[in-house]
């Protein structure tokens, strides 16, 4: 608690009524002292000869009279008061002529106070300078940019992602994103890489499992879900990219934990490219032999094309082509009851197709077509369209009765099945940039590379468009391919008859296995024979080399 004392001086020489009422001469608080001492000089006009009286401001004064003291004692009291106030309080005296000792002390104290105030001012100036320097340094630090780097690692199918996407996405995100993209040669390679750590029990930093998002073919989707190789995409219902998808996409991508279509299931992947099965044929060969152009699946059973056809070796596509030829669906659930003639009729037509097709091989069917071993090739548009553009006199069509649709999807590897908190160098959990990347891929501007035919396929939004319009300047100067595809999209009337390959029921899967097993595959073509000859020569050379070493 601060203490306060009041000292009153009664003048002996000042005329009466010069100061009619008590006047405070000084009130000062030192910067470093928490108590203060008010000093007042009071001049009384009632008794000019009365000596100064010293009273405490805290006491109640009941005495009206004045205590008369010798002048020496008065001077000592005044000097003591000044000394007491020397802590930092400078008293002022009005009766300077009557108290020379007090004036001397007061003058000395005033000089000391001026020096103290000067020192304090210097300290304040230094302190202000330091404050300004610190403030300037702080403002400079705040002005610097310290971006939070968010990684995003992508493993994609080679040739499925336009190179401009990577560049444009990095520019849109700025320095805060660190995008790494890796390309794999086939969907089989990616699926195998996703499955491999499950058996080995470890995760390579360069593995597809360590990626934030990977390409998965729609035909692999149910297997990936069933084997817990991928995990559902969280929070899709609130994402703009999901809201923009058509109902056809949403129905196809919503699956249960078994990988089957389920209206109450979760969304396990996001599409970024799609296409269809197509048939390519050499126009020069057809014109030379005066053959009618191919328009539908039924043309594959024409006798003049026997041994002149190559096709992918996918059981779903082979059996599906027979079902479409017979007027049924790729996704027939019960062949015996839903197809005219049942399984036997399908098996018969499948056997006839086997005699027509010279090569069933997803890796070499286009090579056989390119070297002229066959005149017709049946496969995915992502394979055939780039190859056909490198050839001359080749036509590519989508069958009139419709075809199967394929899609490349973005999926998240199921890294949560591993016990470690770090997966291939990244903390468990997908990158927060996944939704930004998916939404970026689905923007209308991203469809330009497909329309320019830089990348085969079409944007997911084109699945529901009545007719895709391609500006003339987009294809200006490019060699025109003879096809009924418009920017990679089948005509609307044909697209309405196309369908995605849905997961087969147990009964349908059993029917497909029985049909494939019963089909007698034709003799292989030139490519296979060449491969067999080369392999035989290599084995012979290796045996001779071993015998020489021995």
C-alpha positions as CSV (number, residue, x, y, z in Angstrom):
1,X,0.0,0.0,0.0
2,X,1.4,3.4,-0.9
3,X,2.1,5.8,1.9
4,X,1.5,9.5,1.6
5,X,2.6,12.3,3.8
6,X,1.7,16.0,3.7
7,X,4.0,18.8,4.8
8,X,2.6,22.3,5.3
9,X,4.7,25.4,5.5
10,X,3.3,28.6,7.1
11,X,5.1,31.7,5.8
12,X,6.3,34.2,8.4
13,X,6.9,37.1,5.9
14,X,4.3,37.0,3.2
15,X,1.6,39.5,3.6
16,X,-1.9,38.4,4.6
17,X,-4.4,37.5,1.9
18,X,-1.6,37.0,-0.7
19,X,-2.7,33.4,-1.0
20,X,-6.3,33.2,0.2
21,X,-6.4,29.5,0.2
22,X,-4.0,26.6,0.3
23,X,-2.3,26.0,-3.0
24,X,-0.5,22.8,-3.9
25,X,2.9,23.7,-5.2
26,X,4.0,20.2,-6.5
27,X,2.7,16.7,-7.0
28,X,5.1,14.3,-8.7
29,X,5.3,10.5,-9.0
30,X,8.7,9.0,-9.7
31,X,8.9,6.4,-12.5
32,X,10.4,3.8,-10.3
33,X,8.7,4.4,-7.0
34,X,5.1,3.2,-6.4
35,X,4.3,5.8,-3.6
36,X,4.1,9.5,-3.9
37,X,4.4,12.5,-1.6
38,X,2.3,15.6,-2.2
39,X,3.9,18.8,-1.0
40,X,1.9,21.8,-0.2
41,X,2.9,25.3,1.0
42,X,0.2,27.1,2.9
43,X,0.4,30.6,4.0
44,X,-1.9,31.7,6.9
45,X,-3.2,35.3,7.1
46,X,-4.4,34.9,10.7
47,X,-1.1,34.8,12.5
48,X,1.9,36.0,10.5
49,X,4.3,35.2,13.3
50,X,3.2,31.7,13.7
51,X,5.8,29.1,13.1
52,X,5.4,26.3,10.6
53,X,3.4,23.3,11.7
54,X,4.0,19.7,10.6
55,X,0.9,17.5,10.4
56,X,0.2,14.1,9.0
57,X,-2.4,13.9,6.3
58,X,-3.7,10.7,7.7
59,X,-4.5,12.2,11.1
60,X,-7.6,14.3,12.0
61,X,-6.4,17.9,12.9
62,X,-8.3,19.1,16.0
63,X,-5.9,21.8,16.9
64,X,-6.8,25.3,15.6
65,X,-3.7,27.0,17.0
66,X,-0.2,27.0,15.7
67,X,2.8,25.4,17.3
68,X,5.6,28.0,17.7
69,X,9.1,26.6,17.1
70,X,12.5,28.2,16.9
71,X,13.8,29.1,13.4
72,X,16.6,26.6,13.5
73,X,14.3,23.7,14.1
74,X,12.1,25.0,11.3
75,X,15.1,25.0,8.9
76,X,16.1,21.5,10.0
77,X,12.6,20.3,9.4
78,X,12.5,21.8,6.0
79,X,15.9,20.3,5.1
80,X,14.7,16.9,6.3
81,X,11.6,17.2,4.3
82,X,13.6,18.0,1.2
83,X,16.0,15.1,1.9
84,X,13.0,12.8,2.3
85,X,11.6,14.0,-1.0
86,X,15.0,13.3,-2.7
87,X,13.7,9.9,-3.9
88,X,12.5,11.6,-7.0
89,X,10.2,14.4,-5.9
90,X,11.2,18.0,-6.4
91,X,9.6,20.4,-3.8
92,X,9.0,24.0,-4.6
93,X,9.2,26.9,-2.1
94,X,7.5,30.2,-2.4
95,X,9.5,31.8,0.5
96,X,12.9,31.5,-1.0
97,X,14.3,34.5,0.8
98,X,13.4,33.1,4.3
99,X,14.9,29.6,3.7
100,X,18.3,29.8,2.1
101,X,19.3,26.3,3.2
102,X,16.1,24.9,1.7
103,X,16.7,26.8,-1.5
104,X,20.2,25.5,-1.9
105,X,19.1,21.9,-1.4
106,X,16.2,22.5,-3.7
107,X,18.4,24.0,-6.4
108,X,20.8,21.0,-6.1
109,X,17.9,18.6,-6.3
110,X,16.5,20.4,-9.3
111,X,19.7,20.0,-11.2
112,X,19.8,16.3,-10.3
113,X,16.2,15.9,-11.4
114,X,17.1,17.6,-14.8
115,X,19.9,15.2,-15.2
116,X,17.7,12.2,-14.3
117,X,15.0,13.3,-16.7
118,X,17.6,13.7,-19.4
119,X,18.9,10.2,-18.7
120,X,15.3,8.9,-18.7
121,X,14.7,10.6,-22.0
122,X,17.8,9.0,-23.5
123,X,16.7,5.7,-22.2
124,X,13.2,6.2,-23.7
125,X,14.8,7.2,-27.0
126,X,17.0,4.1,-27.1
127,X,14.0,2.0,-26.0
128,X,11.9,3.5,-28.8
129,X,14.6,2.8,-31.3
130,X,14.9,-0.8,-30.1
131,X,11.1,-1.1,-30.3
132,X,11.1,0.3,-33.8
133,X,13.8,-2.1,-34.9
134,X,12.0,-5.1,-33.4
135,X,8.8,-4.0,-35.0
136,X,10.4,-3.6,-38.3
137,X,12.1,-7.0,-38.0
138,X,8.8,-8.6,-37.1
139,X,7.0,-7.0,-40.0
140,X,9.7,-8.2,-42.3
141,X,9.3,-11.7,-41.0
142,X,5.6,-11.6,-41.4
143,X,6.0,-10.4,-45.0
144,X,8.0,-13.6,-45.9
145,X,6.1,-16.5,-47.4
146,X,6.5,-19.9,-45.7
147,X,4.4,-22.2,-47.9
148,X,3.1,-25.5,-46.5
149,X,4.3,-28.1,-49.0
150,X,1.6,-30.7,-49.5
151,X,2.8,-33.8,-51.4
152,X,0.7,-35.7,-54.0
153,X,2.1,-38.9,-55.6
154,X,0.3,-40.3,-58.6
155,X,0.8,-43.6,-60.3
156,X,-1.0,-43.6,-63.7
157,X,-1.4,-45.7,-66.8
158,X,1.0,-44.5,-69.5
159,X,-0.8,-42.7,-72.2
160,X,-4.0,-42.1,-70.2
161,X,-3.1,-38.7,-68.6
162,X,-2.4,-35.7,-70.9
163,X,1.0,-34.2,-70.0
164,X,-0.6,-30.7,-69.9
165,X,-2.7,-31.8,-66.8
166,X,0.4,-32.2,-64.7
167,X,1.8,-28.9,-65.7
168,X,-1.5,-27.0,-65.3
169,X,-2.3,-28.5,-61.9
170,X,1.1,-27.6,-60.5
171,X,0.6,-24.0,-61.7
172,X,-2.9,-23.9,-60.2
173,X,-1.7,-25.0,-56.8
174,X,1.5,-22.9,-56.7
175,X,4.4,-23.8,-54.5
176,X,2.4,-25.3,-51.8
177,X,2.0,-28.6,-53.7
178,X,4.7,-31.1,-54.5
179,X,3.4,-33.4,-57.3
180,X,5.1,-36.5,-58.4
181,X,3.7,-38.6,-61.2
182,X,4.9,-42.1,-62.3
183,X,3.7,-43.9,-65.4
184,X,3.2,-47.7,-65.7
185,X,3.0,-49.6,-68.9
186,X,-0.3,-51.5,-68.3
187,X,-3.2,-51.8,-65.9
188,X,-2.0,-55.3,-65.1
189,X,1.3,-53.8,-63.9
190,X,-0.4,-51.4,-61.5
191,X,-2.8,-54.1,-60.2
192,X,0.1,-56.5,-59.6
193,X,2.0,-53.7,-57.8
194,X,-1.0,-53.0,-55.5
195,X,-1.3,-56.7,-54.7
196,X,2.3,-57.5,-54.2
197,X,2.9,-55.9,-50.8
198,X,-0.2,-57.7,-49.4
199,X,1.7,-61.0,-49.7
200,X,5.2,-59.8,-48.9
201,X,4.2,-57.7,-45.8
202,X,6.4,-54.7,-46.6
203,X,6.0,-51.5,-48.5
204,X,8.6,-50.2,-51.0
205,X,8.6,-46.3,-51.1
206,X,8.4,-46.6,-54.9
207,X,5.5,-49.1,-54.8
208,X,2.1,-48.2,-56.1
209,X,0.8,-48.8,-52.6
210,X,2.8,-45.9,-51.3
211,X,1.1,-43.5,-53.8
212,X,-1.8,-41.3,-52.9
213,X,-3.8,-42.1,-55.9
214,X,-3.5,-44.7,-58.8
215,X,-5.1,-45.6,-62.0
216,X,-7.4,-48.6,-61.9
217,X,-9.3,-50.1,-64.8
218,X,-13.0,-50.5,-64.3
219,X,-12.8,-54.2,-65.1
220,X,-10.4,-54.5,-62.1
221,X,-12.6,-52.5,-59.7
222,X,-14.6,-55.3,-58.1
223,X,-11.5,-57.4,-57.6
224,X,-9.6,-54.5,-56.0
225,X,-12.5,-53.8,-53.6
226,X,-13.1,-57.5,-52.8
227,X,-9.4,-58.0,-52.0
228,X,-9.2,-54.7,-50.0
229,X,-6.5,-53.4,-52.3
230,X,-8.2,-50.0,-52.5
231,X,-10.2,-48.0,-50.0
232,X,-13.4,-45.9,-50.5
233,X,-13.0,-42.2,-51.2
234,X,-14.2,-40.3,-48.1
235,X,-16.5,-37.2,-48.2
236,X,-17.5,-37.5,-51.8
237,X,-21.1,-36.4,-51.3
238,X,-20.0,-32.9,-50.5
239,X,-17.5,-32.6,-53.4
240,X,-18.4,-30.6,-56.5
241,X,-16.7,-33.1,-58.8
242,X,-19.0,-35.9,-57.5
243,X,-22.2,-33.7,-57.8
244,X,-21.3,-33.0,-61.5
245,X,-21.1,-36.7,-62.4
246,X,-24.1,-38.2,-64.2
247,X,-26.3,-40.7,-62.5
248,X,-24.9,-43.4,-64.8
249,X,-21.5,-42.9,-63.3
250,X,-22.7,-42.7,-59.8
251,X,-24.7,-46.0,-60.1
252,X,-21.7,-47.7,-61.7
253,X,-19.2,-46.6,-59.1
254,X,-21.2,-47.2,-56.0
255,X,-20.2,-50.6,-54.6
256,X,-20.4,-52.6,-51.5
257,X,-17.4,-54.2,-49.8
258,X,-17.7,-57.2,-52.1
259,X,-17.3,-55.0,-55.2
260,X,-20.9,-55.5,-56.3
261,X,-23.2,-52.7,-57.4
262,X,-25.1,-51.4,-54.4
263,X,-27.3,-48.3,-54.2
264,X,-26.3,-48.1,-50.5
265,X,-22.7,-48.7,-51.1
266,X,-19.7,-46.4,-51.1
267,X,-17.8,-44.6,-53.9
268,X,-14.5,-46.4,-54.5
269,X,-13.2,-44.5,-57.5
270,X,-13.5,-41.5,-59.7
271,X,-13.5,-41.6,-63.6
272,X,-11.2,-39.4,-65.7
273,X,-11.3,-41.2,-69.1
274,X,-13.5,-43.7,-70.9
275,X,-13.9,-45.3,-74.3
276,X,-15.4,-48.3,-76.0
277,X,-14.6,-51.6,-77.9
278,X,-14.1,-50.9,-81.6
279,X,-13.4,-52.8,-84.7
280,X,-10.7,-51.7,-87.1
281,X,-10.3,-53.0,-90.6
282,X,-8.0,-52.4,-93.6
283,X,-10.0,-50.5,-96.2
284,X,-7.4,-51.3,-98.9
285,X,-7.8,-55.0,-98.4
286,X,-11.6,-54.8,-98.4
287,X,-11.6,-52.7,-101.5
288,X,-9.1,-55.0,-103.3
289,X,-11.2,-58.1,-102.6
290,X,-14.5,-56.2,-103.0
291,X,-15.7,-56.8,-99.5
292,X,-18.5,-54.9,-97.8
293,X,-17.3,-52.6,-95.0
294,X,-17.8,-53.8,-91.4
295,X,-20.7,-52.2,-89.6
296,X,-21.7,-54.6,-86.8
297,X,-20.7,-57.6,-84.7
298,X,-22.5,-60.0,-87.2
299,X,-19.8,-59.1,-89.8
300,X,-17.2,-61.1,-87.8
301,X,-19.0,-64.3,-88.7
302,X,-18.8,-63.7,-92.5
303,X,-17.0,-66.6,-94.2
304,X,-14.7,-64.4,-96.2
305,X,-13.1,-63.1,-93.0
306,X,-12.2,-66.5,-91.6
307,X,-8.6,-66.5,-90.3
308,X,-8.4,-62.7,-91.0
309,X,-9.3,-61.5,-87.5
310,X,-7.3,-60.8,-84.3
311,X,-8.9,-60.0,-81.0
312,X,-8.1,-59.4,-77.4
313,X,-8.1,-62.4,-75.1
314,X,-10.5,-61.0,-72.5
315,X,-13.2,-63.6,-71.7
316,X,-15.8,-60.9,-70.9
317,X,-15.2,-59.2,-74.3
318,X,-15.1,-62.4,-76.3
319,X,-18.3,-63.9,-74.8
320,X,-19.8,-60.4,-74.7
321,X,-19.3,-60.0,-78.5
322,X,-21.3,-63.3,-79.0
323,X,-24.1,-62.1,-76.7
324,X,-24.4,-58.7,-78.5
325,X,-24.4,-60.6,-81.9
326,X,-27.3,-62.6,-80.5
327,X,-29.2,-59.5,-79.3
328,X,-28.4,-59.8,-75.6
329,X,-26.5,-57.8,-73.1
330,X,-22.9,-58.1,-71.9
331,X,-24.3,-58.2,-68.4
332,X,-26.7,-61.1,-68.9
333,X,-27.2,-62.6,-65.4
334,X,-28.6,-66.0,-66.6
335,X,-27.6,-67.1,-70.1
336,X,-29.8,-70.2,-70.0
337,X,-33.0,-68.3,-69.3
338,X,-32.3,-64.8,-70.9
339,X,-30.7,-65.7,-74.2
340,X,-32.6,-67.4,-77.1
341,X,-31.4,-71.0,-77.3
342,X,-29.7,-70.9,-73.9
343,X,-26.1,-71.8,-73.2
344,X,-25.9,-74.3,-76.1
345,X,-26.8,-71.6,-78.7
346,X,-24.2,-69.3,-77.2
347,X,-21.6,-72.0,-77.2
348,X,-22.2,-72.8,-80.8
349,X,-21.8,-69.2,-82.0
350,X,-18.7,-68.9,-79.8
351,X,-17.1,-71.9,-81.5
352,X,-17.8,-70.4,-84.9
353,X,-16.2,-67.1,-83.8
354,X,-13.2,-69.2,-82.7
355,X,-12.8,-70.4,-86.2
356,X,-13.0,-66.9,-87.6
357,X,-10.4,-65.4,-85.2
358,X,-6.8,-66.2,-86.0
359,X,-5.3,-64.7,-82.8
360,X,-6.6,-64.1,-79.4
361,X,-3.9,-62.1,-77.7
362,X,-4.2,-58.7,-76.0
363,X,-0.5,-58.0,-76.5
364,X,0.0,-59.0,-80.1
365,X,-3.4,-58.6,-81.8
366,X,-2.4,-55.1,-83.1
367,X,1.0,-56.2,-84.2
368,X,-0.6,-59.0,-86.3
369,X,-2.9,-56.3,-87.7
370,X,-0.1,-54.0,-88.5
371,X,2.0,-56.5,-90.4
372,X,-0.9,-57.6,-92.5
373,X,-1.3,-61.1,-90.9
374,X,-5.0,-60.2,-90.3
375,X,-7.3,-57.6,-91.9
376,X,-9.6,-57.0,-88.9
377,X,-8.7,-56.2,-85.3
378,X,-11.1,-56.1,-82.3
379,X,-10.1,-54.3,-79.2
380,X,-10.2,-51.3,-77.0
381,X,-10.3,-47.8,-78.5
382,X,-7.4,-46.8,-76.3
383,X,-5.2,-49.3,-78.2
384,X,-6.6,-49.2,-81.7
385,X,-7.1,-45.5,-82.3
386,X,-3.4,-44.5,-81.8
387,X,-2.2,-47.5,-83.9
388,X,-4.8,-46.7,-86.7
389,X,-3.5,-43.2,-87.0
390,X,0.0,-44.4,-87.8
391,X,-1.4,-46.6,-90.6
392,X,-3.0,-45.8,-93.9
393,X,-6.3,-46.9,-95.3
394,X,-7.7,-48.1,-91.9
395,X,-11.2,-47.6,-90.7
396,X,-12.4,-47.8,-87.1
397,X,-16.0,-48.3,-86.1
398,X,-18.2,-48.9,-83.1
399,X,-20.7,-51.7,-83.9
400,X,-24.2,-50.5,-84.5
401,X,-25.7,-52.8,-81.9
402,X,-23.5,-51.2,-79.3
403,X,-20.3,-52.3,-77.5
404,X,-18.8,-52.5,-74.1
405,X,-17.5,-49.4,-72.4
406,X,-14.3,-49.1,-70.5
407,X,-13.1,-46.5,-68.0
408,X,-9.9,-45.5,-66.3
409,X,-10.5,-44.5,-62.7
410,X,-8.6,-42.8,-59.9
411,X,-8.5,-45.0,-56.7
412,X,-6.8,-44.7,-53.4
413,X,-4.5,-47.6,-52.3
414,X,-5.7,-49.2,-49.1
415,X,-2.6,-48.4,-47.0
416,X,-4.5,-48.7,-43.7
417,X,-4.1,-52.5,-43.7
418,X,-0.5,-52.1,-42.8
419,X,0.5,-51.7,-39.1
420,X,3.3,-49.2,-39.8
421,X,2.5,-45.5,-39.4
422,X,4.5,-44.7,-42.4
423,X,3.8,-46.1,-45.9
424,X,6.6,-45.9,-48.3
425,X,7.9,-42.6,-46.8
426,X,4.5,-40.9,-46.4
427,X,2.4,-40.7,-43.3
428,X,-0.6,-43.1,-43.4
429,X,-3.6,-41.5,-45.1
430,X,-4.1,-40.1,-48.5
431,X,-2.9,-36.6,-49.5
432,X,-5.4,-33.7,-48.8
433,X,-4.9,-32.7,-52.5
434,X,-6.7,-35.8,-53.8
435,X,-10.1,-34.1,-54.2
436,X,-8.5,-31.1,-55.8
437,X,-6.7,-33.4,-58.3
438,X,-9.9,-35.3,-59.1
439,X,-11.9,-32.1,-59.5
440,X,-9.2,-30.7,-61.7
441,X,-9.3,-33.8,-64.0
442,X,-13.1,-33.4,-64.4
443,X,-13.1,-29.8,-65.3
444,X,-14.5,-29.0,-68.8
445,X,-11.1,-27.5,-69.8
446,X,-9.5,-30.9,-69.3
447,X,-11.5,-32.4,-72.1
448,X,-9.6,-30.5,-74.8
449,X,-6.8,-33.1,-75.2
450,X,-9.5,-35.7,-75.9
451,X,-11.2,-33.5,-78.4
452,X,-7.9,-32.8,-80.1
453,X,-7.3,-36.6,-80.1
454,X,-4.0,-36.1,-78.4
455,X,-5.1,-38.8,-75.9
456,X,-7.6,-41.5,-76.9
457,X,-10.8,-41.5,-75.0
458,X,-13.3,-39.0,-73.7
459,X,-14.0,-36.9,-70.7
460,X,-16.6,-38.4,-68.2
461,X,-18.9,-35.5,-68.9
462,X,-19.2,-36.6,-72.6
463,X,-21.0,-39.8,-71.5
464,X,-24.3,-37.9,-71.2
465,X,-23.9,-35.3,-73.9
466,X,-26.3,-35.8,-76.8
467,X,-23.6,-35.0,-79.4
468,X,-20.0,-33.9,-78.9
469,X,-19.1,-30.8,-80.9
470,X,-15.5,-30.5,-82.0
471,X,-14.5,-27.0,-83.3
472,X,-12.8,-27.2,-86.7
473,X,-9.7,-25.4,-85.5
474,X,-9.1,-28.2,-83.1
475,X,-8.6,-30.8,-85.8
476,X,-7.4,-28.5,-88.5
477,X,-4.3,-29.9,-90.2
478,X,-4.6,-33.3,-88.6
479,X,-5.0,-36.4,-90.8
480,X,-8.6,-37.5,-90.7
481,X,-9.3,-41.0,-89.6
482,X,-12.2,-42.9,-91.2
483,X,-14.4,-43.6,-88.2
484,X,-17.9,-43.1,-86.7
485,X,-16.4,-41.9,-83.5
486,X,-16.7,-38.2,-82.7
487,X,-13.8,-37.0,-80.5
488,X,-13.6,-40.5,-79.2
489,X,-17.3,-40.8,-78.4
490,X,-19.7,-43.1,-80.3
491,X,-22.7,-41.5,-82.0
492,X,-25.6,-40.9,-79.6
493,X,-27.8,-43.6,-81.1
494,X,-25.0,-46.2,-80.7
495,X,-23.9,-44.9,-77.3
496,X,-27.4,-45.6,-76.0
497,X,-26.8,-49.3,-76.7
498,X,-23.4,-49.4,-75.1
499,X,-22.8,-50.6,-71.6
500,X,-20.2,-50.9,-68.9
501,X,-19.2,-54.3,-67.8
502,X,-20.8,-55.0,-64.4
503,X,-19.5,-57.6,-62.0
504,X,-20.9,-61.0,-62.9
505,X,-23.1,-63.0,-60.6
506,X,-21.9,-66.4,-59.5
507,X,-24.2,-68.1,-62.0
508,X,-23.1,-65.8,-64.9
509,X,-19.4,-66.3,-64.0
510,X,-19.9,-70.1,-64.1
511,X,-21.5,-69.8,-67.5
512,X,-18.6,-67.7,-68.8
513,X,-16.0,-70.2,-67.6
514,X,-17.8,-73.1,-69.1
515,X,-18.1,-71.3,-72.5
516,X,-14.4,-70.3,-72.6
517,X,-13.3,-73.9,-71.7
518,X,-15.5,-75.4,-74.4
519,X,-14.2,-73.1,-77.1
520,X,-11.5,-74.6,-79.4
521,X,-9.1,-71.8,-80.0
522,X,-7.7,-71.4,-83.5
523,X,-4.2,-71.8,-84.7
524,X,-2.0,-68.9,-83.8
525,X,-0.8,-66.4,-86.4
526,X,2.5,-65.2,-87.7
527,X,3.5,-63.2,-84.6
528,X,3.1,-66.2,-82.3
529,X,5.0,-68.5,-84.7
530,X,7.8,-66.0,-84.9
531,X,7.9,-65.7,-81.1
532,X,8.0,-69.5,-80.8
533,X,10.9,-69.8,-83.3
534,X,12.9,-67.1,-81.5
535,X,12.3,-68.8,-78.1
536,X,13.4,-72.2,-79.6
537,X,16.6,-70.7,-81.0
538,X,17.4,-69.0,-77.7
539,X,17.0,-72.3,-75.8
540,X,19.1,-74.1,-78.3
541,X,21.9,-71.5,-78.0
542,X,21.7,-71.6,-74.2
543,X,22.1,-75.4,-74.2
544,X,25.1,-75.3,-76.5
545,X,26.7,-72.6,-74.4
546,X,26.3,-74.7,-71.2
547,X,27.8,-77.7,-72.9
548,X,30.9,-75.7,-73.9
549,X,31.4,-74.4,-70.4
550,X,31.1,-77.9,-69.0
